[in-house]
Amino acid sequence: MTDDYEHYEAVVVGAGPGGAAAAATLARNDVETLVLERGTDAGAKNVSGGLIYAEESAPYTIDDLFPDFREAATDRAVTEHYIHNVSGRNVKTFDLHELHHHDTEWADAVLRRKMDSWLADRVHEMTRETGGGLLTDVRVSGLLREGGRIVGVTCDELDPIRADVVVAADGVNSELARDAGLMDWEEPEEWFQGVKAVVDMPDGAIEERFNVGEGEGVAHLFSGDLFEGARGGGFLYTNDDSLSIGTVFHLDSIAEERHEPQELLDNLLTHPLLADWIGDDYEELEYSAKLVPDSKKVAHPSPHRDRLLLVGDAAGQMQAQGPIIKGMNHAVTAGALAAEAFVDARSRGDTAKAGERYEAKLENEGVMDKLRPTRYRTLGRLGEV
């Protein structure tokens, strides 16, 4: 009988930005919350190109939920944005400052291992006070059902756990979303392929080479023929003492052009434009790759089923429109709204309505229109995108 299993009011799966936002909001509302993270340490399984935004129009930003976040968990505040169109050795540069700062309070460069580790510590402190806490190195493998309805989660390392709500913030390969039948992104045109290298920088080199002040940073974007016809582009973000350099391309474009993603990244790393910034003899501290969903095509309009609510990449909530790439901030907003929806439903004595309330909040707060603009929804119904 499932009644014999341990029970929590809320189980949050994943301790990244979306999961942390959900857990913090639940804990602040005295909801008994258990957070389960598959990594040995929070951040160990995460890859990010490196900018987190606070949007003026967002109902929640991460520093709303964690007031000391920017001082403790981010690297440089990005105050300059440029895009470089490359044709051979010729480069034309455009200032994107106004575009990037539209609807933006701030944008900071982050490294996920550092950021997620800090968030996990805060979340553990907050949720422990509710009677829950955060457990790492736990793989949530599926959904617990009773009478065909979702009532909790199953784990490889633990007995099944019952919950009044399950917030799945377990990423682009969400086993919970697939188990619930809410994820069916199988086509290459529904995905982006990201590849990133973190390059070490000597003390003081970022200030000198990028002409920025202490604590200030810059974002450079790249497009043009160095990517050999693949649809997408490259980026460079300044961290405290390293650079995040990477590329993001439509997966179907890479397949059509028969490119290897790492070779396209090498084209960027070896271009003369970068030589003044990284030098000829640089050290790569990290190399990683990640598939990310194209929210215009896959952001789920109803990311819930029974007691399960999806946030972040698990719900396809990654915005990539032109030079704007936003994912972590939308995960934060969605996580907080999912938690808020449960708290509202609980206050009315009907927690089964949490999913419907979450869906309505995503729509009413304008989140869905950012992820899937109306024109894309219309074209999608016509089969044109």
GULUM-985058 format. One record per residue (C-alpha): y negated, x negated, z negated. Coordinates in steps of 0.5 Angstrom, whole numbers, padded with zeros to 4 digits, always signed. Last residue first. Layout:
REM residues N
YXZ ...
END
This chain:
REM residues 385
-0052-0014+0076 -0053-0009+0081 -0047-0004+0079 -0052+0002+0079 -0051+0003+0071 -0052-0005+0071 -0059-0004+0074 -0061+0001+0069 -0059-0003+0063 -0063-0009+0066 -0069-0006+0067 -0069-0003+0060 -0069-0010+0057 -0062-0012+0054 -0063-0017+0049 -0070-0016+0048 -0069-0008+0049 -0064-0008+0044 -0068-0011+0038 -0073-0006+0039 -0073-0004+0032 -0071+0003+0034 -0065+0001+0038 -0062-0004+0033 -0064+0001+0027 -0060+0006+0031 -0054+0002+0032 -0054+0000+0024 -0055+0007+0022 -0049+0009+0026 -0045+0003+0023 -0047+0005+0016 -0045+0012+0017 -0038+0011+0013 -0042+0009+0007 -0043+0016+0006 -0046+0017-0001 -0053+0017+0001 -0055+0011-0003 -0049+0008+0000 -0051+0009+0007 -0058+0006+0006 -0055+0000+0003 -0050+0000+0009 -0056+0000+0014 -0060-0005+0011 -0054-0010+0011 -0053-0009+0018 -0061-0010+0019 -0060-0016+0016 -0055-0019+0020 -0058-0016+0026 -0065-0020+0025 -0061-0026+0023 -0057-0026+0029 -0063-0025+0033 -0066-0031+0030 -0060-0035+0032 -0060-0033+0039 -0066-0035+0043 -0067-0038+0050 -0073-0037+0053 -0074-0041+0060 -0072-0035+0064 -0069-0030+0060 -0063-0032+0055 -0062-0028+0049 -0056-0028+0045 -0054-0022+0042 -0047-0021+0045 -0044-0018+0039 -0040-0023+0036 -0045-0028+0038 -0050-0025+0033 -0048-0019+0029 -0042-0014+0029 -0041-0008+0024 -0034-0006+0022 -0033+0000+0017 -0030+0005+0023 -0032+0001+0029 -0039-0002+0030 -0043-0006+0036 -0046+0000+0039 -0050-0002+0045 -0046-0009+0045 -0050-0015+0048 -0046-0016+0054 -0050-0016+0061 -0057-0018+0059 -0054-0021+0053 -0051-0027+0057 -0045-0029+0052 -0045-0037+0050 -0039-0042+0051 -0040-0048+0047 -0040-0056+0048 -0041-0061+0044 -0043-0069+0043 -0045-0072+0037 -0049-0078+0035 -0050-0081+0042 -0053-0088+0041 -0058-0090+0046 -0059-0097+0050 -0063-0095+0056 -0069-0092+0053 -0069-0085+0050 -0076-0083+0051 -0079-0087+0056 -0072-0087+0060 -0072-0079+0060 -0076-0078+0066 -0072-0084+0070 -0066-0079+0070 -0060-0082+0066 -0059-0077+0061 -0061-0071+0066 -0055-0073+0071 -0051-0074+0065 -0051-0067+0063 -0049-0065+0070 -0043-0069+0069 -0041-0066+0062 -0042-0059+0066 -0036-0061+0071 -0039-0058+0078 -0035-0054+0082 -0041-0051+0085 -0038-0044+0085 -0035-0045+0078 -0041-0048+0075 -0045-0042+0078 -0040-0037+0075 -0041-0040+0068 -0049-0039+0068 -0052-0046+0066 -0054-0049+0060 -0056-0056+0059 -0057-0061+0053 -0061-0066+0049 -0062-0065+0042 -0066-0071+0040 -0066-0075+0033 -0070-0077+0027 -0073-0071+0025 -0071-0067+0031 -0074-0067+0037 -0072-0062+0043 -0069-0064+0050 -0067-0058+0054 -0064-0057+0061 -0063-0052+0066 -0059-0046+0069 -0056-0044+0076 -0052-0050+0079 -0055-0052+0085 -0054-0060+0084 -0057-0060+0077 -0062-0066+0079 -0064-0061+0084 -0069-0058+0079 -0070-0055+0072 -0072-0059+0066 -0074-0056+0059 -0078-0060+0054 -0079-0058+0047 -0084-0062+0042 -0084-0064+0035 -0089-0064+0029 -0087-0067+0022 -0091-0073+0023 -0095-0073+0029 -0093-0072+0036 -0094-0077+0042 -0087-0076+0044 -0086-0084+0044 -0089-0086+0038 -0088-0080+0034 -0081-0080+0036 -0080-0087+0035 -0082-0088+0028 -0075-0090+0025 -0070-0091+0031 -0068-0085+0035 -0060-0083+0035 -0058-0078+0041 -0055-0071+0040 -0051-0069+0046 -0051-0062+0048 -0047-0058+0053 -0048-0050+0054 -0044-0046+0059 -0047-0039+0060 -0042-0033+0060 -0042-0026+0063 -0042-0028+0070 -0035-0032+0069 -0032-0025+0067 -0028-0024+0061 -0032-0021+0056 -0028-0015+0053 -0030-0015+0046 -0031-0009+0042 -0023-0007+0042 -0023-0008+0034 -0018-0014+0035 -0023-0017+0040 -0029-0016+0035 -0025-0018+0029 -0022-0025+0033 -0030-0027+0034 -0030-0032+0040 -0037-0032+0040 -0038-0032+0033 -0035-0030+0026 -0041-0026+0024 -0037-0020+0023 -0040-0015+0017 -0034-0011+0014 -0036-0005+0010 -0033-0001+0004 -0028-0007+0004 -0021-0009+0003 -0018-0016+0003 -0011-0018+0006 -0008-0024+0002 -0011-0030+0003 -0010-0037+0007 -0008-0033+0014 -0013-0028+0013 -0013-0020+0014 -0019-0016+0014 -0021-0009+0011 -0021-0002+0012 -0021-0001+0019 -0018+0006+0021 -0011+0007+0024 -0008+0011+0018 -0010+0004+0014 -0012-0002+0018 -0013-0009+0016 -0017-0013+0021 -0015-0020+0024 -0015-0027+0023 -0020-0029+0018 -0019-0036+0017 -0021-0039+0010 -0023-0046+0010 -0029-0044+0006 -0030-0038+0000 -0037-0035-0001 -0038-0031-0007 -0037-0024-0010 -0039-0021-0017 -0046-0019-0015 -0049-0026-0018 -0044-0030-0014 -0047-0027-0008 -0054-0030-0009 -0051-0037-0011 -0046-0037-0005 -0051-0035-0001 -0056-0041-0003 -0051-0046-0002 -0049-0043+0005 -0056-0043+0007 -0056-0051+0006 -0050-0052+0009 -0052-0048+0015 -0058-0052+0016 -0055-0059+0016 -0049-0057+0020 -0053-0053+0025 -0059-0058+0027 -0065-0055+0027 -0072-0055+0031 -0077-0050+0029 -0081-0045+0032 -0086-0041+0029 -0090-0034+0028 -0088-0032+0035 -0089-0026+0039 -0092-0030+0045 -0092-0037+0043 -0087-0040+0048 -0091-0037+0054 -0097-0040+0051 -0094-0047+0050 -0091-0047+0057 -0095-0053+0060 -0092-0054+0067 -0090-0061+0069 -0088-0063+0076 -0083-0069+0077 -0081-0073+0083 -0076-0078+0083 -0071-0073+0086 -0074-0066+0086 -0075-0065+0078 -0079-0059+0075 -0081-0060+0068 -0082-0055+0063 -0086-0056+0057 -0087-0054+0050 -0091-0056+0044 -0092-0054+0037 -0084-0055+0035 -0084-0055+0027 -0079-0061+0026 -0073-0061+0022 -0070-0055+0019 -0067-0053+0012 -0071-0055+0006 -0078-0054+0008 -0077-0049+0013 -0072-0045+0009 -0076-0044+0002 -0077-0037+0003 -0070-0035+0005 -0070-0028+0007 -0077-0027+0010 -0076-0035+0012 -0070-0032+0016 -0074-0027+0020 -0074-0020+0019 -0077-0013+0022 -0078-0018+0028 -0085-0017+0032 -0088-0023+0030 -0082-0027+0032 -0079-0033+0028 -0075-0038+0032 -0070-0042+0031 -0069-0048+0036 -0063-0053+0037 -0058-0053+0042 -0053-0050+0037 -0046-0052+0035 -0042-0049+0029 -0035-0050+0027 -0037-0055+0021 -0044-0051+0019 -0041-0048+0013 -0036-0054+0010 -0028-0053+0011 -0030-0048+0017 -0027-0042+0017 -0032-0038+0012 -0031-0032+0008 -0037-0029+0004 -0035-0024-0001 -0041-0019-0003 -0041-0014-0009 -0048-0010-0007 -0053-0011-0012 -0059-0010-0006 -0061-0017-0006 -0054-0019-0005 -0053-0015+0001 -0059-0018+0004 -0057-0025+0002 -0050-0023+0005 -0053-0020+0012 -0058-0026+0013 -0052-0031+0011 -0048-0028+0016 -0053-0028+0022 -0055-0035+0020 -0048-0038+0020 -0043-0036+0014 -0038-0033+0018 -0034-0026+0016 -0038-0022+0011 -0034-0018+0006 -0038-0012+0003 -0036-0007-0003 -0030-0012-0005 -0023-0010-0006 -0017-0014-0008 -0010-0011-0005 -0006-0006-0008 -0009+0000-0005 -0007-0003+0002 +0000+0000+0000 
END
